[in-house]
Amino acid sequence: MSSQPFPFYPRIPKNKFRAWNEVMFIRYNNERVYHHSNPFIRFVERKRVQAIIKLLAPLSPSDRILAAGCGEGYVENFIPTGLITLVDISREAITRAKIASTNLHRKKFLIADLERLPIPSNYFDKIECSEVIEHVYSPANLLKELRRVLKPAGFLVITFPNEPLINSIKKILIRFRLFHLFFPNIPPDMTEEWHLRSYDLVSFQKDSSPYWKISAVKGIPFDLLPLRYVLKCQKSP
């Protein structure tokens, strides 16, 4: 880690977080997994996107949708209708999202910190937040802010990696010297760099309980092999 431009979390000062995140996005953005050489990785990511779109339904053309931490805007190209605001703290992410986006007439782009959104309260009908919470400085602040900008009858669809299970599988493959054969260009442990914590369903339940009520949970690619979780949540009373 000594060669990295910034020290590992939690020693990253808040005033350097944005610059550190920019470096990490350029190095580890999701474009590399959506088009990965390993078909299993592509399969998992495709199942994640399909689950997000299914849980966002029903959608109408008038729905205001927040894509919180949109990255390169890949997921949002599959949202079939609605007015989408794509937000990311990374300038490079928003630049790539604009270039890659379809249906630009339905989209707005905003560079902003998800923990302090420059958006009125009770503004969005739905929120999509995929593979973001493990990267932010404060998951609790993120979840509180997403609740603030969502209408009372709206809902949140959020995804995150089941990091303990993923790392356990990686360790087995490393032990048998198979990891880099099957998963080139994937770090042995993402918490070594861009992921700021080893996140899982229990972590989310703890962080979200003051703000959200979970109404649906789906394991990706399968419930018996939950490498990712996709959840649908309503605002808590």
Backbone as CSV, one residue per row, in Angstrom:
resi,resn,N_x,N_y,N_z,CA_x,CA_y,CA_z,C_x,C_y,C_z
1,MET,0.808,-1.212,0.000,0.000,0.000,0.000,0.844,1.267,0.000
2,SER,2.106,1.158,0.261,2.935,2.360,0.354,3.047,3.088,-0.970
3,SER,2.810,2.389,-2.079,2.912,3.022,-3.385,1.661,3.788,-3.775
4,GLN,0.584,3.669,-2.965,-0.662,4.326,-3.310,-0.588,5.825,-2.998
5,PRO,-1.330,6.648,-3.782,-1.279,8.099,-3.571,-1.858,8.533,-2.239
6,PHE,-2.780,7.746,-1.683,-3.389,8.079,-0.404,-3.384,6.837,0.487
7,PRO,-3.324,7.013,1.791,-3.305,5.863,2.701,-4.665,5.178,2.767
8,PHE,-4.657,3.955,3.243,-5.860,3.139,3.291,-6.828,3.649,4.362
9,TYR,-8.121,3.552,4.045,-9.183,3.889,5.005,-8.935,3.142,6.323
10,PRO,-9.214,3.740,7.486,-9.859,5.045,7.680,-8.897,6.217,7.841
11,ARG,-7.681,6.083,7.388,-6.725,7.169,7.561,-6.840,8.226,6.466
12,ILE,-7.767,8.036,5.518,-7.975,9.031,4.468,-8.742,10.204,5.061
13,PRO,-8.161,11.367,5.110,-8.913,12.532,5.612,-10.111,12.826,4.723
14,LYS,-11.173,13.327,5.313,-12.380,13.611,4.552,-12.095,14.581,3.399
15,ASN,-11.199,15.527,3.612,-10.937,16.508,2.554,-10.125,15.940,1.399
16,LYS,-9.604,14.709,1.543,-8.881,14.052,0.452,-9.643,12.869,-0.135
17,PHE,-10.829,12.621,0.413,-11.587,11.452,-0.014,-11.972,11.527,-1.484
18,ARG,-12.426,12.691,-1.950,-12.870,12.823,-3.333,-11.722,12.521,-4.309
19,ALA,-10.538,13.056,-4.031,-9.390,12.827,-4.908,-8.972,11.358,-4.881
20,TRP,-8.985,10.753,-3.702,-8.650,9.327,-3.569,-9.637,8.473,-4.342
21,ASN,-10.924,8.792,-4.205,-11.956,8.041,-4.906,-11.802,8.150,-6.421
22,GLU,-11.377,9.314,-6.892,-11.173,9.501,-8.330,-10.102,8.534,-8.851
23,VAL,-9.024,8.398,-8.088,-7.958,7.464,-8.456,-8.489,6.029,-8.485
24,MET,-9.275,5.668,-7.481,-9.803,4.316,-7.387,-10.802,4.023,-8.505
25,PHE,-11.632,5.009,-8.848,-12.596,4.777,-9.929,-11.885,4.486,-11.248
26,ILE,-10.885,5.266,-11.558,-10.162,5.071,-12.811,-9.498,3.701,-12.833
27,ARG,-9.041,3.241,-11.677,-8.352,1.951,-11.609,-9.312,0.767,-11.605
28,TYR,-10.468,0.902,-10.939,-11.323,-0.256,-10.687,-12.767,-0.067,-11.141
29,ASN,-13.056,0.807,-12.087,-14.442,1.027,-12.494,-15.072,-0.267,-13.016
30,ASN,-16.405,-0.297,-13.018,-17.133,-1.534,-13.315,-17.105,-1.943,-14.777
31,GLU,-16.612,-1.101,-15.655,-16.528,-1.497,-17.055,-15.728,-2.788,-17.214
32,ARG,-14.757,-2.986,-16.347,-13.899,-4.158,-16.480,-14.640,-5.443,-16.107
33,VAL,-15.695,-5.372,-15.263,-16.424,-6.594,-14.915,-17.599,-6.834,-15.857
34,TYR,-18.239,-5.784,-16.338,-19.335,-5.967,-17.286,-18.854,-6.654,-18.569
35,HIS,-17.604,-6.425,-18.926,-17.047,-6.986,-20.158,-15.848,-7.899,-19.854
36,HIS,-15.855,-8.513,-18.678,-14.727,-9.332,-18.245,-14.576,-10.574,-19.118
37,SER,-13.350,-11.064,-19.209,-13.078,-12.266,-19.997,-13.690,-13.513,-19.378
38,ASN,-13.929,-13.495,-18.054,-14.522,-14.642,-17.368,-16.042,-14.594,-17.526
39,PRO,-16.659,-15.595,-18.160,-18.106,-15.563,-18.381,-18.915,-15.598,-17.096
40,PHE,-18.360,-16.198,-16.031,-19.101,-16.234,-14.764,-19.249,-14.834,-14.180
41,ILE,-18.203,-14.017,-14.267,-18.287,-12.641,-13.777,-19.326,-11.867,-14.581
42,ARG,-19.323,-12.038,-15.887,-20.320,-11.363,-16.723,-21.724,-11.832,-16.363
43,PHE,-21.872,-13.114,-16.068,-23.167,-13.678,-15.687,-23.675,-13.061,-14.381
44,VAL,-22.801,-12.965,-13.392,-23.196,-12.383,-12.104,-23.629,-10.930,-12.282
45,GLU,-22.866,-10.165,-13.044,-23.213,-8.757,-13.224,-24.512,-8.599,-14.012
46,ARG,-24.738,-9.470,-14.979,-25.994,-9.419,-15.737,-27.185,-9.737,-14.837
47,LYS,-27.041,-10.725,-13.953,-28.111,-11.067,-13.017,-28.392,-9.914,-12.054
48,ARG,-27.343,-9.219,-11.644,-27.527,-8.066,-10.755,-28.348,-6.980,-11.445
49,VAL,-27.988,-6.648,-12.670,-28.710,-5.600,-13.398,-30.162,-6.013,-13.620
50,GLN,-30.395,-7.256,-13.980,-31.759,-7.734,-14.195,-32.590,-7.632,-12.919
51,ALA,-31.986,-7.972,-11.779,-32.710,-7.899,-10.507,-33.049,-6.455,-10.150
52,ILE,-32.125,-5.541,-10.407,-32.383,-4.117,-10.140,-33.585,-3.639,-10.941
53,ILE,-33.596,-3.909,-12.234,-34.679,-3.438,-13.099,-36.008,-4.046,-12.667
54,LYS,-36.005,-5.320,-12.303,-37.234,-5.982,-11.870,-37.783,-5.352,-10.591
55,LEU,-36.907,-5.038,-9.638,-37.367,-4.473,-8.376,-37.750,-2.998,-8.495
56,LEU,-37.230,-2.306,-9.490,-37.626,-0.909,-9.709,-39.063,-0.791,-10.233
57,ALA,-39.570,-1.846,-10.831,-40.922,-1.826,-11.392,-41.972,-1.754,-10.264
58,PRO,-43.144,-1.155,-10.546,-43.553,-0.570,-11.823,-42.950,0.818,-12.016
59,LEU,-42.686,1.151,-13.281,-42.123,2.451,-13.631,-43.072,3.181,-14.571
60,SER,-43.095,4.493,-14.440,-43.886,5.307,-15.356,-42.991,6.393,-15.936
61,PRO,-43.353,6.973,-17.087,-42.522,8.014,-17.702,-42.310,9.231,-16.816
62,SER,-43.227,9.464,-15.880,-43.113,10.641,-15.012,-42.297,10.398,-13.753
63,ASP,-41.886,9.165,-13.508,-41.115,8.858,-12.301,-39.785,9.604,-12.303
64,ARG,-39.483,10.223,-11.182,-38.159,10.800,-10.973,-37.306,9.745,-10.273
65,ILE,-36.217,9.362,-10.924,-35.367,8.275,-10.429,-33.971,8.819,-10.158
66,LEU,-33.471,8.558,-8.966,-32.091,8.917,-8.621,-31.201,7.702,-8.803
67,ALA,-30.169,7.818,-9.631,-29.118,6.802,-9.751,-27.961,7.275,-8.875
68,ALA,-27.920,6.788,-7.652,-26.975,7.268,-6.642,-25.667,6.495,-6.753
69,GLY,-24.605,7.179,-7.191,-23.337,6.514,-7.434,-23.391,5.758,-8.747
70,CYS,-23.707,6.478,-9.822,-23.998,5.847,-11.118,-22.776,5.245,-11.797
71,GLY,-21.556,5.650,-11.371,-20.376,5.162,-12.072,-20.419,5.552,-13.533
72,GLU,-20.144,4.591,-14.400,-20.106,4.863,-15.832,-21.485,4.809,-16.488
73,GLY,-22.558,4.700,-15.674,-23.917,4.780,-16.198,-24.422,3.539,-16.896
74,TYR,-23.787,2.392,-16.657,-24.170,1.162,-17.354,-25.570,0.696,-16.953
75,VAL,-25.824,0.605,-15.651,-27.113,0.103,-15.163,-28.256,0.964,-15.676
76,GLU,-28.047,2.270,-15.684,-29.125,3.203,-16.001,-29.574,3.106,-17.458
77,ASN,-28.732,2.549,-18.328,-29.143,2.348,-19.716,-30.214,1.274,-19.852
78,PHE,-30.422,0.476,-18.806,-31.422,-0.584,-18.843,-32.732,-0.179,-18.162
79,ILE,-32.779,0.988,-17.552,-34.026,1.458,-16.943,-34.926,1.939,-18.077
80,PRO,-36.076,1.293,-18.314,-36.810,1.499,-19.561,-37.536,2.830,-19.688
81,THR,-37.835,3.467,-18.569,-38.569,4.726,-18.641,-38.312,5.526,-17.375
82,GLY,-38.831,6.756,-17.341,-38.613,7.621,-16.188,-37.575,8.685,-16.458
83,LEU,-37.512,9.670,-15.564,-36.570,10.782,-15.645,-35.455,10.510,-14.646
84,ILE,-34.268,10.235,-15.144,-33.177,9.724,-14.310,-32.146,10.808,-14.056
85,THR,-31.818,11.009,-12.781,-30.719,11.886,-12.390,-29.551,11.015,-11.961
86,LEU,-28.474,11.047,-12.738,-27.290,10.236,-12.460,-26.305,11.074,-11.654
87,VAL,-25.956,10.592,-10.469,-25.092,11.334,-9.553,-23.894,10.488,-9.185
88,ASP,-22.727,11.096,-9.204,-21.519,10.429,-8.727,-20.550,11.492,-8.218
89,ILE,-19.752,11.121,-7.225,-18.748,12.048,-6.701,-17.563,12.180,-7.653
90,SER,-17.426,11.218,-8.560,-16.293,11.188,-9.481,-16.604,11.953,-10.764
91,ARG,-15.775,12.909,-11.078,-15.925,13.657,-12.331,-15.705,12.740,-13.538
92,GLU,-14.727,11.846,-13.422,-14.456,10.907,-14.505,-15.643,9.983,-14.738
93,ALA,-16.301,9.552,-13.658,-17.471,8.686,-13.798,-18.578,9.388,-14.570
94,ILE,-18.861,10.633,-14.227,-19.921,11.369,-14.911,-19.552,11.607,-16.373
95,THR,-18.294,11.888,-16.631,-17.845,12.060,-18.021,-18.097,10.792,-18.832
96,ARG,-17.740,9.641,-18.266,-17.939,8.378,-18.968,-19.427,8.047,-19.098
97,ALA,-20.204,8.380,-18.064,-21.645,8.099,-18.108,-22.320,8.894,-19.228
98,LYS,-21.921,10.132,-19.398,-22.494,10.951,-20.476,-22.171,10.357,-21.837
99,ILE,-20.942,9.892,-22.005,-20.521,9.325,-23.292,-21.258,8.015,-23.579
100,ALA,-21.436,7.188,-22.548,-21.996,5.846,-22.739,-23.515,5.806,-22.704
101,SER,-24.167,6.890,-22.280,-25.599,6.862,-22.030,-26.426,6.851,-23.309
102,THR,-27.516,6.096,-23.243,-28.574,6.153,-24.242,-29.728,6.963,-23.653
103,ASN,-30.682,7.346,-24.481,-31.853,8.099,-24.022,-31.466,9.330,-23.201
104,LEU,-30.571,10.131,-23.745,-30.071,11.294,-23.029,-31.176,12.297,-22.701
105,HIS,-32.243,12.306,-23.462,-33.332,13.250,-23.200,-34.029,12.969,-21.870
106,ARG,-33.841,11.754,-21.334,-34.450,11.393,-20.049,-33.485,11.512,-18.881
107,LYS,-32.264,12.004,-19.119,-31.231,11.939,-18.096,-30.632,13.307,-17.784
108,LYS,-30.307,13.479,-16.503,-29.513,14.612,-16.039,-28.292,14.050,-15.322
109,PHE,-27.213,14.811,-15.301,-25.964,14.350,-14.696,-25.492,15.367,-13.664
110,LEU,-25.008,14.837,-12.529,-24.625,15.718,-11.422,-23.412,15.136,-10.709
111,ILE,-22.385,15.959,-10.536,-21.230,15.578,-9.721,-21.500,16.064,-8.297
112,ALA,-21.629,15.134,-7.361,-21.975,15.520,-5.991,-21.630,14.395,-5.028
113,ASP,-21.437,14.782,-3.774,-21.209,13.843,-2.679,-22.558,13.261,-2.261
114,LEU,-22.696,11.950,-2.296,-23.967,11.309,-1.959,-24.362,11.505,-0.507
115,GLU,-23.419,11.877,0.333,-23.740,12.133,1.738,-24.255,13.552,1.960
116,ARG,-24.180,14.385,0.911,-24.672,15.768,0.998,-25.205,16.177,-0.374
117,LEU,-26.372,15.678,-0.711,-26.925,15.910,-2.042,-27.560,17.297,-2.150
118,PRO,-27.254,18.037,-3.217,-27.866,19.352,-3.430,-29.241,19.209,-4.090
119,ILE,-30.111,18.477,-3.424,-31.424,18.118,-3.965,-32.469,18.323,-2.871
120,PRO,-33.650,18.864,-3.204,-34.690,19.068,-2.185,-35.155,17.759,-1.559
121,SER,-35.684,17.837,-0.364,-36.240,16.670,0.311,-37.486,16.176,-0.416
122,ASN,-37.750,14.877,-0.311,-38.961,14.265,-0.877,-39.102,14.543,-2.371
123,TYR,-38.015,14.424,-3.112,-38.000,14.809,-4.521,-38.176,13.609,-5.462
124,PHE,-37.541,12.477,-5.150,-37.520,11.342,-6.073,-38.607,10.322,-5.743
125,ASP,-39.089,9.655,-6.806,-40.057,8.569,-6.646,-39.361,7.249,-6.348
126,LYS,-38.176,7.068,-6.932,-37.423,5.827,-6.749,-35.931,6.145,-6.739
127,ILE,-35.174,5.309,-6.029,-33.718,5.457,-5.992,-33.085,4.118,-6.309
128,GLU,-32.083,4.156,-7.164,-31.256,2.984,-7.482,-29.834,3.294,-7.037
129,CYS,-29.266,2.413,-6.207,-27.925,2.632,-5.658,-27.195,1.287,-5.686
130,SER,-26.352,1.087,-6.692,-25.781,-0.232,-6.936,-24.271,-0.245,-6.754
131,GLU,-23.803,-1.117,-5.843,-22.380,-1.317,-5.582,-21.707,0.003,-5.199
132,VAL,-22.301,0.697,-4.242,-21.830,2.021,-3.824,-21.520,2.079,-2.335
133,ILE,-22.371,1.478,-1.511,-22.304,1.706,-0.069,-20.980,1.235,0.533
134,GLU,-20.335,0.251,-0.070,-19.048,-0.220,0.440,-17.908,0.748,0.133
135,HIS,-18.196,1.772,-0.696,-17.171,2.742,-1.099,-17.258,4.071,-0.358
136,VAL,-18.394,4.372,0.266,-18.589,5.720,0.795,-17.932,5.878,2.164
137,TYR,-17.728,7.126,2.530,-17.074,7.421,3.798,-17.929,6.955,4.974
138,SER,-19.252,7.219,4.899,-20.149,6.836,5.991,-21.411,6.192,5.420
139,PRO,-21.578,4.865,5.525,-22.817,4.236,5.059,-24.067,4.810,5.723
140,ALA,-23.986,5.104,7.018,-25.151,5.648,7.715,-25.557,7.007,7.150
141,ASN,-24.576,7.853,6.874,-24.882,9.161,6.291,-25.483,9.019,4.899
142,LEU,-24.957,8.084,4.110,-25.526,7.828,2.785,-26.984,7.412,2.899
143,LEU,-27.277,6.446,3.748,-28.631,5.932,3.875,-29.595,6.991,4.419
144,LYS,-29.118,7.823,5.306,-29.933,8.919,5.829,-30.251,9.935,4.737
145,GLU,-29.264,10.253,3.915,-29.451,11.245,2.856,-30.353,10.704,1.747
146,LEU,-30.215,9.439,1.397,-31.104,8.855,0.404,-32.546,8.860,0.894
147,ARG,-32.737,8.606,2.165,-34.091,8.662,2.731,-34.659,10.075,2.631
148,ARG,-33.831,11.075,2.866,-34.293,12.464,2.841,-34.840,12.861,1.479
149,VAL,-34.170,12.454,0.398,-34.557,12.930,-0.934,-35.637,12.062,-1.584
150,LEU,-36.081,10.999,-0.909,-37.096,10.108,-1.467,-38.481,10.491,-0.962
151,LYS,-39.462,10.444,-1.851,-40.845,10.710,-1.455,-41.325,9.652,-0.465
152,PRO,-42.302,10.005,0.394,-42.762,9.048,1.416,-43.227,7.710,0.853
153,ALA,-43.845,7.714,-0.325,-44.344,6.466,-0.910,-43.329,5.819,-1.845
154,GLY,-42.144,6.380,-1.955,-41.136,5.842,-2.858,-40.395,4.665,-2.262
155,PHE,-39.434,4.148,-3.027,-38.626,3.050,-2.496,-37.224,3.097,-3.083
156,LEU,-36.325,2.406,-2.389,-34.910,2.308,-2.724,-34.589,0.887,-3.160
157,VAL,-33.866,0.746,-4.276,-33.280,-0.538,-4.673,-31.773,-0.381,-4.549
158,ILE,-31.175,-1.184,-3.683,-29.749,-1.044,-3.389,-29.062,-2.397,-3.511
159,THR,-27.831,-2.396,-3.999,-27.053,-3.631,-4.099,-25.677,-3.421,-3.481
160,PHE,-25.099,-4.532,-3.027,-23.741,-4.490,-2.481,-23.163,-5.899,-2.492
161,PRO,-21.839,-6.009,-2.490,-21.212,-7.339,-2.505,-21.286,-8.001,-1.136
162,ASN,-21.411,-9.312,-1.151,-21.309,-10.105,0.082,-19.828,-10.403,0.286
163,GLU,-19.111,-9.410,0.779,-17.647,-9.448,0.794,-17.063,-10.632,1.557
164,PRO,-17.577,-11.012,2.742,-16.986,-12.169,3.436,-17.048,-13.451,2.611
165,LEU,-18.184,-13.700,1.939,-18.292,-14.899,1.112,-17.365,-14.816,-0.093
166,ILE,-17.330,-13.663,-0.744,-16.464,-13.489,-1.907,-15.005,-13.739,-1.535
167,ASN,-14.568,-13.171,-0.427,-13.172,-13.323,-0.028,-12.843,-14.756,0.405
168,SER,-13.829,-15.454,0.976,-13.607,-16.858,1.333,-13.366,-17.706,0.083
169,ILE,-14.164,-17.457,-0.953,-13.996,-18.182,-2.211,-12.655,-17.832,-2.859
170,LYS,-12.300,-16.555,-2.806,-11.011,-16.133,-3.369,-9.848,-16.838,-2.670
171,LYS,-9.936,-16.963,-1.348,-8.849,-17.603,-0.601,-8.678,-19.067,-1.005
172,ILE,-9.786,-19.756,-1.259,-9.710,-21.152,-1.694,-9.018,-21.235,-3.056
173,LEU,-9.417,-20.345,-3.965,-8.819,-20.355,-5.309,-7.336,-19.980,-5.255
174,ILE,-6.990,-19.045,-4.382,-5.584,-18.666,-4.222,-4.771,-19.840,-3.678
175,ARG,-5.350,-20.546,-2.726,-4.655,-21.683,-2.123,-4.287,-22.731,-3.172
176,PHE,-5.191,-22.931,-4.137,-4.949,-23.936,-5.177,-4.367,-23.310,-6.446
177,ARG,-3.916,-22.067,-6.325,-3.242,-21.348,-7.406,-4.113,-21.248,-8.666
178,LEU,-5.397,-21.038,-8.437,-6.342,-20.942,-9.546,-6.934,-19.549,-9.698
179,PHE,-6.681,-18.694,-8.714,-7.389,-17.411,-8.697,-7.106,-16.572,-9.935
180,HIS,-5.839,-16.321,-10.211,-5.499,-15.439,-11.332,-5.756,-16.096,-12.687
181,LEU,-5.886,-17.421,-12.690,-6.244,-18.115,-13.918,-7.693,-17.810,-14.299
182,PHE,-8.579,-17.866,-13.298,-10.000,-17.657,-13.559,-10.435,-16.191,-13.433
183,PHE,-9.706,-15.419,-12.637,-10.125,-14.044,-12.368,-8.984,-13.056,-12.601
184,PRO,-8.504,-12.942,-13.833,-7.461,-11.951,-14.103,-7.970,-10.535,-13.898
185,ASN,-7.066,-9.670,-13.446,-7.375,-8.251,-13.243,-8.403,-8.005,-12.135
186,ILE,-8.545,-8.968,-11.224,-9.416,-8.803,-10.060,-8.547,-8.895,-8.811
187,PRO,-8.595,-7.905,-7.893,-7.774,-7.982,-6.678,-8.173,-9.168,-5.801
188,PRO,-7.232,-9.794,-5.121,-7.564,-10.887,-4.208,-8.498,-10.452,-3.079
189,ASP,-8.441,-9.193,-2.683,-9.316,-8.684,-1.628,-9.560,-7.202,-1.909
190,MET,-10.805,-6.853,-2.294,-11.082,-5.464,-2.652,-10.953,-4.514,-1.469
191,THR,-11.056,-5.049,-0.227,-10.879,-4.177,0.928,-9.431,-3.762,1.112
192,GLU,-8.531,-4.313,0.294,-7.150,-3.838,0.320,-7.035,-2.438,-0.278
193,GLU,-8.012,-2.080,-1.128,-7.903,-0.789,-1.798,-9.226,-0.034,-1.787
194,TRP,-10.091,-0.238,-2.814,-11.210,0.686,-3.004,-12.371,0.443,-2.044
195,HIS,-12.670,-0.811,-1.711,-13.749,-1.059,-0.769,-13.283,-0.665,0.620
196,LEU,-14.038,0.196,1.260,-13.600,0.741,2.540,-13.966,-0.151,3.717
197,ARG,-14.745,-1.185,3.442,-15.158,-2.094,4.518,-15.590,-3.417,3.900
198,SER,-15.566,-4.466,4.676,-16.058,-5.767,4.238,-17.554,-5.818,4.522
199,TYR,-18.355,-5.518,3.503,-19.793,-5.320,3.701,-20.560,-6.613,3.440
200,ASP,-21.704,-6.751,4.116,-22.573,-7.905,3.914,-23.983,-7.544,4.359
201,LEU,-24.895,-8.515,4.351,-26.294,-8.249,4.673,-26.460,-7.792,6.121
202,VAL,-25.725,-8.383,7.031,-25.824,-7.984,8.445,-25.367,-6.535,8.611
203,SER,-24.305,-6.153,7.913,-23.826,-4.770,7.972,-24.904,-3.810,7.499
204,PHE,-25.557,-4.160,6.382,-26.599,-3.277,5.860,-27.780,-3.187,6.821
205,GLN,-28.190,-4.302,7.377,-29.312,-4.279,8.324,-29.011,-3.364,9.510
206,LYS,-27.790,-3.402,9.991,-27.392,-2.548,11.113,-27.384,-1.078,10.715
207,ASP,-26.778,-0.767,9.567,-26.660,0.623,9.133,-28.001,1.226,8.721
208,SER,-28.884,0.395,8.173,-30.125,0.917,7.601,-31.289,0.968,8.573
209,SER,-31.212,0.263,9.677,-32.378,0.104,10.560,-33.000,1.412,11.036
210,PRO,-32.238,2.499,11.266,-32.905,3.740,11.684,-33.669,4.429,10.561
211,TYR,-33.401,4.058,9.306,-33.913,4.833,8.174,-34.791,4.043,7.210
212,TRP,-34.596,2.714,7.142,-35.222,1.928,6.094,-35.835,0.635,6.632
213,LYS,-36.909,0.203,5.963,-37.509,-1.099,6.208,-37.300,-1.948,4.965
214,ILE,-36.656,-3.090,5.115,-36.357,-3.967,3.983,-37.602,-4.763,3.622
215,SER,-37.998,-4.703,2.346,-39.199,-5.419,1.906,-38.884,-6.598,0.985
216,ALA,-37.679,-6.644,0.413,-37.306,-7.766,-0.452,-35.797,-7.913,-0.451
217,VAL,-35.337,-9.165,-0.457,-33.910,-9.483,-0.511,-33.699,-10.582,-1.551
218,LYS,-32.749,-10.353,-2.452,-32.427,-11.361,-3.457,-30.920,-11.566,-3.505
219,GLY,-30.495,-12.819,-3.459,-29.088,-13.142,-3.619,-28.733,-13.255,-5.086
220,ILE,-27.554,-12.782,-5.442,-27.072,-12.795,-6.825,-25.755,-13.561,-6.889
221,PRO,-25.608,-14.540,-7.786,-26.548,-14.891,-8.843,-27.709,-15.764,-8.383
222,PHE,-27.582,-16.390,-7.179,-28.637,-17.245,-6.653,-28.753,-16.998,-5.154
223,ASP,-29.922,-17.287,-4.612,-30.111,-17.117,-3.168,-29.191,-18.039,-2.370
224,LEU,-28.864,-19.206,-2.929,-27.967,-20.137,-2.243,-26.502,-19.784,-2.443
225,LEU,-26.220,-18.875,-3.352,-24.850,-18.413,-3.579,-24.892,-16.880,-3.709
226,PRO,-25.106,-16.191,-2.575,-25.299,-14.730,-2.632,-23.978,-13.959,-2.666
227,LEU,-23.366,-13.911,-3.857,-22.149,-13.112,-4.010,-22.470,-11.616,-3.976
228,ARG,-23.681,-11.285,-4.345,-24.210,-9.926,-4.260,-25.580,-10.001,-3.612
229,TYR,-25.998,-8.891,-3.006,-27.373,-8.772,-2.530,-28.042,-7.615,-3.256
230,VAL,-29.301,-7.819,-3.644,-30.140,-6.757,-4.179,-31.344,-6.641,-3.253
231,LEU,-31.562,-5.455,-2.697,-32.629,-5.252,-1.725,-33.564,-4.144,-2.181
232,LYS,-34.825,-4.287,-1.823,-35.807,-3.221,-1.992,-36.210,-2.733,-0.604
233,CYS,-36.206,-1.407,-0.424,-36.439,-0.841,0.904,-37.425,0.321,0.823
234,GLN,-38.283,0.400,1.832,-39.160,1.553,2.007,-38.663,2.413,3.159
235,LYS,-39.037,3.686,3.138,-38.654,4.570,4.227,-39.286,4.104,5.531
236,SER,-38.511,4.091,6.592,-39.046,3.746,7.900,-39.920,4.889,8.406
237,PRO,-40.880,4.581,9.284,-41.766,5.639,9.803,-40.988,6.732,10.543
